[in-house]
Amino acid sequence: MKHLVLCLLIFGFVQNAFADDPTPPVTKLVKPGKLIATEKFDQEDSVGTQKKRGTAGWATVLGDWKIVNGAASGISEPPSEKRPKGHAAGCDQIVDLDDFVISGEFKLGDAHQVGVITRDSNQPPLHLGRVLITKKSIWIQKMTGISKETRSEVLTKMNVPVDTNNWHKFVVEVQGSQFLARIDDHVLEAKHPRFADHKGRIGFIAAGEGAQFRNVSLWEATKK
């Protein structure tokens, strides 16, 4: 009997250990592999700092993030002498990846813009590419540089209304030179050699105040 009870306890523990692992999203370009990080963003320690990252490795880059109603809420960095125009709030994960897929949910709220971002593995890590979303459009852009040396080029854009008060699902796949973003039922694809560069940071941003992210999961991936 004791042996049976012990087995049941172990079985229950194993089930609980895997219960929180998210199911990878349906993908077109990549086959999801190892789960790198998953976070609901419903606890105060979900987002940390660059010196002391959150429980699943997420940390503020610029601006500020607070946990509000079970989600990470971004507040842009205000204008300053160093950054006269201010800067979008950023939250990232340190990675060592080539191909990947990331999924989650966002709400625009009163923010001007949100996005899913990637940087390369240089020191400091340089902007690589991102998908950006406003209440009127969605686009993919390739990027280089950092700070005042940042350069970007829009590769594809879709003009479509995005409800600012509802939650929306996103899936971003990067495989080699290909970048695919799915926002609800809207799919955008772009191709550029820059996207194939090794990834050192992956995360999300919010410009303004009021945008929220939740249930964000990141997987390493391989070509389908």
C-alpha positions as CSV (number, residue, x, y, z in Angstrom):
1,M,0.0,0.0,0.0
2,K,2.8,2.4,0.9
3,H,4.5,1.6,-2.4
4,L,1.3,2.4,-4.3
5,V,0.8,5.7,-2.4
6,L,4.4,6.7,-3.2
7,C,4.0,5.9,-6.9
8,L,0.8,7.9,-7.0
9,L,2.5,10.9,-5.3
10,I,5.4,10.7,-7.8
11,F,3.0,10.4,-10.7
12,G,1.1,13.4,-9.5
13,F,4.2,15.5,-9.1
14,V,5.4,14.7,-12.6
15,Q,2.0,15.6,-14.0
16,N,2.0,18.9,-12.2
17,A,5.6,19.6,-13.3
18,F,4.5,19.3,-17.0
19,A,1.1,20.8,-16.5
20,D,2.4,24.4,-16.8
21,D,4.4,23.7,-19.9
22,P,2.6,25.4,-22.8
23,T,1.7,23.6,-26.0
24,P,3.8,25.0,-28.9
25,P,1.7,27.0,-31.4
26,V,0.9,25.8,-34.9
27,T,3.8,26.9,-37.1
28,K,4.6,27.2,-40.8
29,L,8.4,27.7,-41.0
30,V,9.8,25.9,-38.0
31,K,9.5,22.9,-35.8
32,P,9.4,24.0,-32.1
33,G,12.0,22.2,-29.9
34,K,13.2,22.9,-26.4
35,L,11.1,25.4,-24.3
36,I,13.4,28.3,-23.4
37,A,11.1,30.3,-21.2
38,T,7.4,30.7,-20.4
39,E,5.8,33.3,-18.2
40,K,2.3,34.3,-17.4
41,F,3.4,37.7,-16.0
42,D,1.0,37.4,-13.1
43,Q,3.6,37.8,-10.3
44,E,5.7,40.7,-9.1
45,D,8.9,38.9,-9.8
46,S,7.9,37.9,-13.3
47,V,10.0,40.8,-14.7
48,G,13.4,41.6,-13.2
49,T,16.3,43.9,-14.0
50,Q,19.3,43.3,-16.2
51,K,21.3,42.5,-13.0
52,K,18.6,40.3,-11.4
53,R,16.3,38.8,-14.0
54,G,12.8,37.6,-13.3
55,T,11.9,34.0,-12.3
56,A,11.8,32.9,-16.0
57,G,14.6,35.1,-17.2
58,W,12.7,38.2,-18.4
59,A,14.1,41.6,-17.6
60,T,13.4,45.3,-18.2
61,V,15.7,46.9,-20.8
62,L,14.4,50.5,-20.9
63,G,11.3,52.1,-19.5
64,D,9.4,50.3,-16.8
65,W,7.2,47.2,-16.4
66,K,4.7,46.6,-13.7
67,I,2.4,43.6,-13.1
68,V,-1.2,44.9,-13.5
69,N,-4.2,42.6,-13.5
70,G,-2.2,39.5,-14.2
71,A,-0.1,40.9,-17.0
72,A,3.1,42.9,-17.7
73,S,2.2,46.6,-18.3
74,G,4.8,48.8,-20.1
75,I,5.6,52.4,-19.4
76,S,7.9,54.2,-21.8
77,E,11.1,55.9,-20.6
78,P,10.3,59.7,-20.5
79,P,12.3,62.2,-22.5
80,S,15.7,63.1,-21.1
81,E,19.0,64.7,-22.1
82,K,20.3,61.4,-23.1
83,R,17.1,60.4,-25.0
84,P,15.2,63.6,-25.9
85,K,12.4,61.6,-27.5
86,G,12.2,59.1,-24.7
87,H,12.2,55.3,-25.4
88,A,9.7,52.5,-25.6
89,A,9.6,50.1,-22.7
90,G,11.5,46.9,-23.5
91,C,11.5,43.5,-21.9
92,D,13.9,40.8,-23.1
93,Q,15.3,37.3,-22.6
94,I,19.0,36.5,-23.1
95,V,19.3,33.7,-25.6
96,D,21.8,31.8,-27.8
97,L,19.7,30.9,-30.8
98,D,19.4,30.8,-34.5
99,D,15.8,29.7,-35.3
100,F,13.0,30.2,-32.8
101,V,9.3,30.7,-32.3
102,I,7.7,32.9,-29.7
103,S,4.0,33.2,-28.8
104,G,1.8,35.1,-26.4
105,E,-0.9,37.7,-26.0
106,F,-0.9,41.5,-26.0
107,K,-3.4,44.3,-25.5
108,L,-2.6,47.8,-26.9
109,G,-4.6,49.9,-24.5
110,D,-3.6,53.5,-24.7
111,A,-0.1,52.7,-26.0
112,H,1.0,54.0,-29.4
113,Q,2.7,50.7,-30.4
114,V,3.8,47.3,-29.3
115,G,6.1,44.8,-30.9
116,V,8.1,41.6,-30.7
117,I,11.9,42.2,-31.1
118,T,15.1,40.4,-31.8
119,R,18.8,41.5,-31.4
120,D,21.9,39.8,-32.5
121,S,24.7,38.3,-30.4
122,N,27.2,41.2,-30.7
123,Q,28.4,43.1,-27.7
124,P,26.4,45.3,-27.3
125,P,23.6,43.4,-29.0
126,L,22.5,45.2,-32.1
127,H,18.9,45.5,-33.4
128,L,18.1,42.7,-35.8
129,G,14.4,42.7,-36.7
130,R,10.9,43.1,-35.3
131,V,7.2,43.0,-35.9
132,L,5.4,46.2,-34.8
133,I,1.7,46.7,-34.2
134,T,-0.4,49.9,-33.9
135,K,-4.2,50.3,-33.8
136,K,-4.1,50.8,-37.6
137,S,-1.4,48.5,-39.0
138,I,1.1,45.7,-38.6
139,W,4.6,45.5,-40.2
140,I,7.9,43.6,-40.2
141,Q,11.2,45.5,-40.4
142,K,14.8,44.4,-40.6
143,M,17.2,46.4,-38.5
144,T,20.9,47.2,-37.8
145,G,22.9,49.2,-35.3
146,I,21.9,50.5,-31.8
147,S,21.0,53.8,-30.2
148,K,21.8,56.7,-32.6
149,E,23.2,54.2,-35.2
150,T,19.9,52.3,-35.5
151,R,18.7,51.8,-39.0
152,S,15.5,50.1,-40.1
153,E,13.7,49.1,-43.3
154,V,10.1,48.1,-43.5
155,L,9.8,44.9,-45.6
156,T,6.1,44.3,-45.5
157,K,3.1,46.1,-44.0
158,M,-0.6,45.4,-43.6
159,N,-3.1,48.1,-42.9
160,V,-5.7,46.5,-40.6
161,P,-7.5,47.8,-37.5
162,V,-6.4,46.3,-34.2
163,D,-8.9,46.7,-31.3
164,T,-7.0,48.5,-28.5
165,N,-9.3,47.1,-25.7
166,N,-9.1,43.4,-26.5
167,W,-6.4,40.8,-26.1
168,H,-4.8,39.6,-29.2
169,K,-2.6,36.4,-29.9
170,F,0.7,36.6,-31.6
171,V,3.1,34.0,-33.0
172,V,6.5,35.0,-34.4
173,E,8.7,32.5,-36.3
174,V,12.2,33.1,-37.5
175,Q,13.9,30.5,-39.6
176,G,17.1,31.4,-41.5
177,S,16.4,34.6,-43.5
178,Q,12.6,34.2,-43.1
179,F,10.5,36.1,-40.6
180,L,6.8,35.2,-40.1
181,A,4.4,37.0,-37.8
182,R,0.8,35.9,-37.1
183,I,-1.4,38.4,-35.2
184,D,-4.7,36.7,-34.6
185,D,-5.7,35.7,-38.2
186,H,-3.4,38.2,-39.9
187,V,-0.2,36.7,-41.3
188,L,2.8,38.6,-42.6
189,E,6.0,37.1,-44.1
190,A,9.3,38.8,-45.0
191,K,12.7,37.6,-46.0
192,H,16.2,39.2,-45.5
193,P,19.7,37.9,-44.9
194,R,19.8,39.9,-41.6
195,F,17.2,37.7,-40.0
196,A,19.6,34.7,-40.2
197,D,22.2,36.3,-37.9
198,H,22.7,34.6,-34.5
199,K,20.2,35.8,-31.9
200,G,21.4,37.1,-28.5
201,R,18.2,38.8,-27.2
202,I,14.5,38.2,-27.9
203,G,11.7,40.2,-26.3
204,F,8.9,42.7,-26.6
205,I,8.3,46.4,-26.4
206,A,5.6,48.9,-25.7
207,A,5.6,52.6,-26.7
208,G,3.6,54.9,-24.5
209,E,1.7,53.6,-21.5
210,G,-1.1,51.0,-21.1
211,A,0.0,48.1,-23.3
212,Q,0.1,44.7,-21.7
213,F,1.6,41.3,-22.4
214,R,0.8,37.9,-20.9
215,N,1.4,34.1,-21.4
216,V,4.6,34.6,-23.4
217,S,6.5,31.4,-24.3
218,L,9.7,31.0,-26.3
219,W,11.1,27.9,-28.0
220,E,14.2,27.1,-29.9
221,A,13.3,25.7,-33.3
222,T,14.5,23.9,-36.4
223,K,13.5,24.2,-40.1
224,K,10.4,22.2,-41.0
